[in-house]
Amino acid sequence: MKTIFRISILAVAIMFLTVSCGGKGASVDTALSQIEKAMQKVEKNKTSMTESDWKAFSDELEQPAKVLSDALESNDVGALKKLKISAVMLRYAAVVGEAALHTVTDSLKVKMEETHLADSIAAGIGQLQEALESDELKKAMEELQKELQKLQN
């Protein structure tokens, strides 16, 4: 008897969790499928995406994310949908976070290379100016001019 009672309570709890607050189920399902499709595209190309690609991706997900957010805030979805929305949004955050880290490190590498290159050029110019102003170069130029005059005479 206790087993039957426990099974019936479990069945009622499962039905309640599955059906509770399911008023916007179709729009939520559509939003979830749109986000999942977009995420699959991004996961394949996340390392090669440019800033404009990320902007387009963000714009594409703006409306579905708003639908999911509204459904969560107004408690229009059941517990299982909430878990599914949470899982999809965590996956989204992981992909975007990884891509953002990749983008930031790439831009820092470029800036460091540009800075290093600029420092190298500045150092080279400084060495060239020092060499042009040195007495040894002036003496060598005077000797070359004397040799040139001798050859012309």
KAJO-V444682 format. One record per run of one state. SS is the DSSP state (A for helix, B for strand, O for the rest). FROM is the first residue (numbers start at 0). TO is the last residue. If there is no record, write none. Layout:
SS:FROM:TO
SS:FROM:TO
This chain:
O:0:0
A:1:18
O:19:23
A:24:44
O:45:49
A:50:72
O:73:77
A:78:132
O:133:133
A:134:151
O:152:152
